[in-house]
């Protein structure tokens, strides 16, 4: 790992100032479970790392009316173990329990995951699938406006995620087909029936990261059953192809995982 | 150079480290606690697992400065004198190791898992050890050891 300047600010304002000053050469770090391995492999070499670990106010889970607000530095383990999340959005607790391994879940955070927007990450599927709202130190961003492409988000320089607000759905489930070695999602599908309609979000498969499947959403709006989407095909043209799965296989898996998710949502 | 203050296996320690120093390097190279192993260097194998404030984490995926102010327990901190921790004893009893390289991480993950699950099942153990790789034993005896160790910890 290359050398870097390390800061551990004690206020959000200081963190924003430090990361803005660092410019393109700066990286925010929450749990570090992606950033540190990436730096160890010298795939990233930030000159400045701003550690959000001392900002204790950024961690925590609150039920606010018909929504669950999860602080940006809340760990995957905390989300998985939360009685509130289990009661209100079981699919989200289960998704968190399926990220990485126990050691990763003890440190990795929801804010870190969605700010990184890895195309195989699980959380982006839940954020987009539930139509969550991302709160930053500057504004609120709708999930549909947040994910901009591979490892790209709507976040501006100096902008820090503080919380993610998830509307409580009527039904929801997440199903993923894991790579047997890495355990990352080859395809993951989050399906939710919410007050705002049915949403289907896919991770692991898209060349541009997480995306919605409007044809499935339309079919499920009228009839929320696995049968309703049996005939809906997703085109392979904009899907990833690699040594693990071809684009055509991923397209097929999206249908399979979506039907399983609808069935699991009940 | 930043200074970190930690409690390691019950003892207060203070060390000067580079910002890029990983917790595992501080433990092994500066504090001489070489029971914590580095198996892969890519954050996948779990040989470096220690407890930070009671939670199992990969010491190779945490900067020493991030752990400043924390309580750290390594494999060296489990036994009381000559008396092995029940989880260590169970690994010995159930032949839960062959070469032993992954064992410190396995044991530390298993202790944390047992502390958080009052009634561990075989499925819990297999899922709970997903982040620990062993290239010798095929896992079966490790799972048996963890189940027995967890039971012994409750006594």
HADDOCK unambig.tbl for C-alpha pairs under 7 A between the chains (distance, minus, plus):
assign (segid A and resid 1 and name CA) (segid B and resid 20 and name CA) 6.74 0.50 0.50
assign (segid A and resid 3 and name CA) (segid B and resid 20 and name CA) 6.05 0.50 0.50
assign (segid A and resid 4 and name CA) (segid B and resid 19 and name CA) 6.89 0.50 0.50
assign (segid A and resid 6 and name CA) (segid B and resid 19 and name CA) 6.02 0.50 0.50
assign (segid A and resid 33 and name CA) (segid B and resid 61 and name CA) 6.47 0.50 0.50
assign (segid A and resid 36 and name CA) (segid B and resid 61 and name CA) 5.91 0.50 0.50
assign (segid A and resid 37 and name CA) (segid B and resid 42 and name CA) 6.03 0.50 0.50
assign (segid A and resid 37 and name CA) (segid B and resid 43 and name CA) 6.20 0.50 0.50
assign (segid A and resid 37 and name CA) (segid B and resid 61 and name CA) 6.57 0.50 0.50
assign (segid A and resid 101 and name CA) (segid B and resid 130 and name CA) 5.73 0.50 0.50
assign (segid A and resid 101 and name CA) (segid B and resid 131 and name CA) 5.00 0.50 0.50
assign (segid A and resid 102 and name CA) (segid B and resid 128 and name CA) 6.32 0.50 0.50
assign (segid A and resid 102 and name CA) (segid B and resid 131 and name CA) 6.72 0.50 0.50
assign (segid A and resid 103 and name CA) (segid B and resid 56 and name CA) 5.58 0.50 0.50
assign (segid A and resid 103 and name CA) (segid B and resid 57 and name CA) 4.53 0.50 0.50
assign (segid A and resid 103 and name CA) (segid B and resid 58 and name CA) 6.17 0.50 0.50
assign (segid A and resid 103 and name CA) (segid B and resid 131 and name CA) 6.88 0.50 0.50
assign (segid A and resid 104 and name CA) (segid B and resid 57 and name CA) 6.93 0.50 0.50
assign (segid A and resid 106 and name CA) (segid B and resid 55 and name CA) 6.70 0.50 0.50
assign (segid A and resid 106 and name CA) (segid B and resid 57 and name CA) 6.62 0.50 0.50
